[in-house]
Amino acid sequence: MSDADTETEETDAEQTEDLAPGGTNPEHADRTTSPMQEYSSGQVTTGALVLIVGLVLTFGVPFLL
């Protein structure tokens, strides 16, 4: 095993020890994910329009043919 491999293993072990129980890093405890954030009305409108266009292309076009 080379010195670089030993350093990598030590670094990995140190990082693992820094994790809180459950594998989360306490430095990033304030980080949120998208489902927890509020959506603006513009984002909801864009999503609804994309849904409608997708449904029309998926079901409307084949129905007309």
C-alpha beads as a LAMMPS data file, in Angstrom:
LAMMPS data file: protein, C-alpha beads

65 atoms
64 bonds

1 atom types
1 bond types

-500.0 500.0 xlo xhi
-500.0 500.0 ylo yhi
-500.0 500.0 zlo zhi

Masses

1 110.0

Atoms # bond

1 1 1 0.000 0.000 0.000
2 1 1 1.391 3.414 -0.900
3 1 1 1.519 6.507 1.273
4 1 1 -1.260 8.086 -0.800
5 1 1 -3.568 5.132 -0.069
6 1 1 -2.839 5.405 3.645
7 1 1 -3.588 9.129 3.620
8 1 1 -6.871 8.520 1.786
9 1 1 -7.945 5.879 4.305
10 1 1 -7.091 8.184 7.205
11 1 1 -9.014 11.047 5.595
12 1 1 -12.042 8.798 5.004
13 1 1 -11.929 7.645 8.628
14 1 1 -11.711 11.229 9.869
15 1 1 -14.673 12.258 7.719
16 1 1 -16.725 9.313 8.961
17 1 1 -16.004 10.283 12.568
18 1 1 -17.187 13.853 11.851
19 1 1 -20.642 12.643 10.871
20 1 1 -23.428 12.805 13.417
21 1 1 -25.490 9.691 14.164
22 1 1 -27.542 8.874 11.093
23 1 1 -24.756 9.957 8.743
24 1 1 -25.548 13.671 8.646
25 1 1 -22.888 16.335 8.784
26 1 1 -23.639 18.836 11.583
27 1 1 -22.117 21.655 9.498
28 1 1 -24.988 21.292 7.011
29 1 1 -27.795 20.895 9.545
30 1 1 -29.505 24.089 8.333
31 1 1 -29.692 22.873 4.727
32 1 1 -33.230 22.295 3.424
33 1 1 -34.559 20.220 0.578
34 1 1 -36.987 21.347 -2.103
35 1 1 -40.175 19.748 -0.744
36 1 1 -39.686 21.734 2.458
37 1 1 -39.529 25.075 0.655
38 1 1 -42.563 27.080 -0.410
39 1 1 -43.409 27.436 -4.101
40 1 1 -44.198 30.777 -5.704
41 1 1 -47.404 31.160 -7.701
42 1 1 -45.309 31.544 -10.859
43 1 1 -43.639 28.183 -10.263
44 1 1 -47.027 26.545 -9.690
45 1 1 -48.402 28.113 -12.895
46 1 1 -45.393 26.926 -14.897
47 1 1 -45.776 23.404 -13.502
48 1 1 -49.494 23.353 -14.322
49 1 1 -48.848 24.522 -17.900
50 1 1 -46.163 21.874 -18.401
51 1 1 -48.595 19.256 -17.069
52 1 1 -51.369 20.377 -19.437
53 1 1 -49.061 20.417 -22.478
54 1 1 -47.743 16.978 -21.538
55 1 1 -51.234 15.535 -21.145
56 1 1 -52.375 17.036 -24.457
57 1 1 -49.362 15.596 -26.265
58 1 1 -49.721 12.211 -24.564
59 1 1 -53.472 11.695 -24.903
60 1 1 -54.868 14.423 -27.191
61 1 1 -52.696 13.893 -30.266
62 1 1 -53.170 10.081 -30.393
63 1 1 -56.922 10.552 -29.832
64 1 1 -57.141 12.864 -32.862
65 1 1 -55.245 10.397 -35.054

Bonds

1 1 1 2
2 1 2 3
3 1 3 4
4 1 4 5
5 1 5 6
6 1 6 7
7 1 7 8
8 1 8 9
9 1 9 10
10 1 10 11
11 1 11 12
12 1 12 13
13 1 13 14
14 1 14 15
15 1 15 16
16 1 16 17
17 1 17 18
18 1 18 19
19 1 19 20
20 1 20 21
21 1 21 22
22 1 22 23
23 1 23 24
24 1 24 25
25 1 25 26
26 1 26 27
27 1 27 28
28 1 28 29
29 1 29 30
30 1 30 31
31 1 31 32
32 1 32 33
33 1 33 34
34 1 34 35
35 1 35 36
36 1 36 37
37 1 37 38
38 1 38 39
39 1 39 40
40 1 40 41
41 1 41 42
42 1 42 43
43 1 43 44
44 1 44 45
45 1 45 46
46 1 46 47
47 1 47 48
48 1 48 49
49 1 49 50
50 1 50 51
51 1 51 52
52 1 52 53
53 1 53 54
54 1 54 55
55 1 55 56
56 1 56 57
57 1 57 58
58 1 58 59
59 1 59 60
60 1 60 61
61 1 61 62
62 1 62 63
63 1 63 64
64 1 64 65
